[in-house]
Amino acid sequence: MSAEPLSALALWVAKIAGAVAGSAISVAYLLPRGRREAASRFLIGIVTGVVFGPPAGLVLAEHLGLNATLSSMELALMGSASASLCAWWALGILARLAEGLFSVGDKAPWRNR
């Protein structure tokens, strides 16, 4: 058995563990309105953490000056947790921006002209 599949497996485990941890903290930090919102927030956090975790970990490590001290598994874990934690906040900001731009009725910004 070669060491490469084991390191790839360990990297995936670190990404998933970080994403789950970040999602759990996100749900606990700001309580959702119901089960459906909690489930969607949790799943969105996991997907975002797995996809964007390693690049986020690299950026954070470079910004904090930890490049030489952290392993690739630690970078993936840290990045996945932070990306997962921030996913719901970023989506909330985008939703409010879209709501303000594309609202229909008297509140639409282009109707005042």
N, C-alpha and C positions, 0 to 999 in steps of 0.2 A: 504494500500500500504506500503510495507516495504522499509526501507532506503537502503538496499543493492543494488537493481537494479538501484536506483538513483545514488549511488556512482559509480557503474560500468559505467553507462551512462555518468556521469561527467568525468570519467577517459578517456573514448573513445573520448569525445568531446575535452578534453585537448590534447590527442595524435594527433587527426586530425588537430586541430587548430595549434599546434606546427609544424606539418609536412607541412601544407600549408604555414605557415609563413616562414619556412626555405627554402622551394622550391621557393617561390616568391623572397626571398633575393638572392638565388643562381642564378636564371635567371636574375635578375636585376644587380647583381654584375659583372657577365661576360656575356655579351650579346651573345646569340646563333647565329649561322649562318643562321638559317631559322626557319620557323614555326614548321617543323617536329622535329628539334633538341630541340626547346623550349618545345614542348609538351612532348617529351620523357624525357627531364631533369626534368620537373615539375612532371610527373607521377612517375618517379624513385625516386625522392625526397620524394614524399608523401608515397609511399610504404615503403621506407627505414625508414622514420621517424616514421611511425606507428609500424613497426616491431621491430626496434632497439631502439626506443625512451626511454622506461622506463629503460632498463639496462644502456643506455648512461647517462641518468639523474642521476641514482644512482652513477655511476662512477665519473661524474663531481661533484656532491654534496660532495662525499667523498674526492675528491682531493681538492676541495675548502673549505672544512670544514663547509658545510652548511647542514649537515644531520639533525640536531636538529631544524633548523629554517624553513625548507620548508615542505609543505604538499605533499602528494602523487600526487595530481593534478599538483602542481607546478613542481615537479620532472619530471612528464611525459611531461609537456609542454616544459620545458627546454631541456630535452633529445631528444624529437622529433624534435624540431627546430634545435638543433645542429647536430643530425644524418642526418637530411634532407639536411642541408646546406653542410655537408661534403661528402655526397654520390657521387655527381658528380665528385668531386676532386679525391676521391679514385678510382672510375671507370676509370677516365682518366689516372691515374698512372698505373693501371692494364692493360689498353689497350696498353699503350706505352711499357710496359714491355713485353707483349705478342707479340707485333709487332716486337720488337727487337729480341726476342728469336725465333720466327717462321717465319721470313721473308724469302722469296724465291728469289733466284737469287744471284748476286755477293755480296750483302750485308749480306748474311747469315754468322754468326760467324763460323760455322763449315766448311765452304767452304775454309777458309784460311789455313787450316792445310795441 
